[in-house]
Amino acid sequence: MDLSIIIVSWNTKALLIQCLKSIHQEMGNGEREVFVVDNGSVDRSVESVREEFPEVIVIQNPMNLGFAKANNQALSLSKGKYTLLLNPDTQVKEGAIETLKTFMDNHPEAGVAGAQFLNSDGSKQNSIANFPSLATELLNKSLLRWFFPKTFPGKERNISEPIEVDSVIGACMMVRREAMGQVGLLDEDYFLFLEETDWCYRIKRAGWKIYHHPQAETYHFQGKSAEKDKKRAKVEYYRSRYQFFKKNRGARQWFVLLIGLLIKLGFEFLSMAIVCILTGFAIKKWRIKFSNYAYLLWWHLKGCPEGMGLKTINNH
């Protein structure tokens, strides 16, 4: 079998069905297998998939196991030469999956190929991720992409042909089984965020190349699962950054990152507190930002406990 497609979903029924329809419209009933791993949804996602797409293999978890662990459940069962990890909040444009597959067929050195993401209006999203460093995590990413476009490629750069990159965004990434067999599955120490970056890091270190393919266009309605609780989602993002540095950058860089992010958070918290006080807490978006910064600071002051992230929301 050439292709396995894996979608991990958590309470995104409407988007999930739309995603599956886009796969069916492109590929019909061609030779491929599709897995949906449901992480304890309560919105009838599983029932809807089974009713509308009976050929899809459904793995139903009683709780939210996180992105890495849920993907690994299907990866362990998949049989395809290539595996496409696909977010439920994506919609593949016609030819996108075939474009990635053909590219992988023609480039045996490619361990991973990722898509070009689009907003609903057709404008480009950032689809490439540099491996996290003190520069990317403590400085402004947009400025880095603007001043150093070759080192930090992004949507500002007009990319017309596939290019080799550090990592790709995992919402639509195709992985070669041979590379996967060499480095292992996703690291389950990541609950959400950066698990695909860590995977690309390991795959690249094993000698494979990572590519971004601009012609494989995919709509990405970003972060709908995480949007349900932004405070806890932000905690998971910070936790994943610390995990990547502990694992891949060493204790010294991890400590510098921790101190640097705490200084940034403290400054942002105080700035937003002043703005909210001066406006009498009348502007909602600023109140939300102030609340988010306060939550993140409190999480750090408590020693970064597990219970303040997304893991516990649907696990009781």
N, C-alpha and C positions, 0 to 999 in steps of 0.2 A: 504493500500500500504506500502511495506517495505522500499523503498528507493527513495529519491529525490536527484538528482545530479544538482549542480548549478555551472556554469562557467561564470565568469565575464571577458569580453574581451574588449580590446582597441587596435585596429590596429594590430592584430596578426593573420590575416586570415589563413595563411599556418599552423601555429602551432595549431590553434583552430580546423581546419579540421582534422589534425593528431590526436589530443586529442579525438575528437568525434569518429573517426575510432577505436581507441584503446578501447574505452568504448563499442562500438558495437561488436568488435571482442570478448571481454570477456563475455558480457552479452546478446548479440543478441537482441531479442525483448522481453526479460523477463519483468516481472512486475516492472517497475520503470518509473519515469518521469525525463526528462532532460530539464533543463532550460539553455538558453544562454542569459545573460544580456549584451547587447552591449552598451558601453559608448561613443557613438558618433563617431564610427570608420568611416574612409573615404576610406577604402581599400576593399570595397565590402564584408566585413565579413558577414553581415546580409544576403545578396543575396545568397552567397555561402552556408551558413548553410541551408537556406530555400530550395535551389535546391537539395542539397545532403542528407539532413536529415529532411524531411518534418514533422517527428513526434516530433521533438524538439520544445519546447515552447520558442519562441523568444520574449524578451522584448527589444525594441529598444529605447534608450534614445537619445535625440537630442544633449546632451553634456556629458562631462566626469563628472559623479557624484561621482567618487571615489569608492573604493573597498567595504567599509562597506555599504554605502547607496544602491549601486547596488545589493549587495547580499541580503540585507533586502527586496528589492522589490520581489525577488523570494522566499525568506524564508516565506514571508507573504502569498504566494500563494501555497506553497508546502504542500504535504499531507503525505509524508513518515514518517514511524516510526523513520527512521534515515535520516539525510541529509548529503551528501558528498559535501563539498566545494572543488572545483578542479580548479587549475589554467589552463589557455589555453596553457601554455608552459610546460605542463606535458604530459606524455604518460604512462598509467598504464600497468604494466606487467600482463601477464595472471595470474589470480587468486588473484590479489591484492585487488580488491574491495570486493570479496567474503570473503577473509581472514579477512578484517576489520569487515565486517558485522557479520560473524560467531563469531568473538571475542566479539563483542558487545552483541550478543545474549547470549553468555555463561558467560558474566560478567555484570550483571545488575547494578553493582556499577559504571560502566564506563560511564562517561558523554561524553568523547571525546576519539577517538583513531586516531593516525596519522601514516603515512606511512614512510618507509625508502626511502629517495631520492637518486638517482644515477645520476652521470654524464653520458654523452653519451658513454663514454668508459667503463662504468660499475663500476667505482670507487665510493665510498660513498661520499655523501654530508652530512653536518650537518642537522639533521632533528628534533632536540630537541632544545627548547629555554627555558632558565631560565627566571624567572620573572626579569625584569630589576631592578638593584640595583646600588648603587654607585660603587660597585666592578666591576660588569659586564660592566658598561658604561664608566668607567674611567681607568680601567686596561685592559691588553691584554687578550682577550677572549681565544685565543689559549693556552696561558700559564696557565690560570685558569683551562682549560679542562685537560691540561697535568699534573699539580701538584695536582689537586683535582678532579679526574675523577668521583667519586661517587656523589659529590656535583654538578659538572658541566659536565654531560655526553655529549659526542660528538662523532664524527666519529672516533676519536682515540681509543675509547673503543670498544672492541669486544662484541657486544650485540647480543646474540643468541635467547633470549626469550623476550616476551613483558615485559616492565618495566614501573613502575609509574614515571611520570616526572612532572615538573611544567607546561610546555606548549609544544605544538608541532608547527612546521612550518605549516602555513595555506594553503600551495599549494595543500595539499591532506589531509583533516581532516574530519573524520566522527563524527557527533554530534547527540546525542540522543534527540528526540523531547521533552521528558519529562524534561530534563535538560534545554533545550532552553525555554520551557514554564515557568520554574521557575525563570530564571535570565533575560529573555528578549532577544532581538536581538542584533546584533553588534552595538557598540557605533559609531554613525555617526559623532562624533567630530573628529574621525580619518579619514583622507582622503585616506592615503596609509601607510602601515607599522604599525605593533603592534596592529591592531584591533583584530586579532585572539588571541594575547597574553592577551590582556585585557579581552576578552571573556573567555578564559581559567581561568584567575584569578578569575573572578566572578563565574564561574561554580565550581571551586575548593572550593571557600569560601562557596558555598551553600552546600558542603558536597559530591560532586561527585569526582570521580578519573579521572585523565588524563593519558593516556597510549601512549607510542611509541611502534609500532609493527614492528620489523625488517624484518618479512617475507612478509609484504605488500610492495613490491618493486615497485617504480615508478620513471621513468626517469623525470628529471626536468631540462629543458633548461633555466636556471635562468634569471629572471628579464628582459625579452625581451621588455616589455612595458616601464619599467623604463629606459632602456638603451637608448631610443630615446632622452632623455634629462637628462643626468646624473647629471648636476648641480642642476636642479630643483628637481630631485628625491632625491638627498642628503638633500636638504632643507626639503622635506617632512619627511625624516627619522629623522632629528633633531627635527622637529616640533612634531612628534609622540612621541619621547622620552620625550620631555618636557610635553606633554599632559598626558602621563602615570604617570609621577612623580607628576604633579599637582593633578591628580585625586586620585592616590593610595598611594603616599609616603609622601605627605604633603609639605608645603611651604618651610620648612627648607632644606629638601633633594633636592627639586627642585632648590633652590638657589645655593646649593653646586654643583649640577650637572651643572648648567649654567656657573658658574665661572670655574669649572674644564674643561668643554668642550671648553670654550673660551681660556683658557691657552694652552690646547692641540692644538687647531686650530692655535693660534698665533705662537707657536713653529713650527708646521708643515709648515705654510706659510713662515716663515723666512728661515727655512731649505731648502725648495724647491726653494725659491727665490735665495739663495746663489748658489745652485746647477745649476740652470738655467743660472745665470749670468756667472758662471765659464765655462759652456759649450756653451755659446753664444746662449742659447735658441734653440740649434740644435736638441735636442732629444724630439720627439713628446710626448711620454708618460709623461715625466716630465713637459712639457709645459701644458698638460691637467691637471695634478695634481695641478700645481701652480694656474691655472685658477679656478679650483674647490675650492681650499682653499680660494682664493681671493673672490669668489662669496659668500661662506658661511660666511666669516667674514663681508662682506658688508651687507648681510642679517641680521646678528646680530646687526650691528651698526645702521641699519635703524629701529630696534625695531621688527624684525621678522615679516614683513608684509605678508599678505595672497597672495599678487599679485606676489611674486617671486617664488612660488612653481609650482606644476603641475596643480593645479586647473584651472588656466587661459589659458592653452595652447590651449585647444579645446573647450573653452566655449564662444567664440565670434561669 
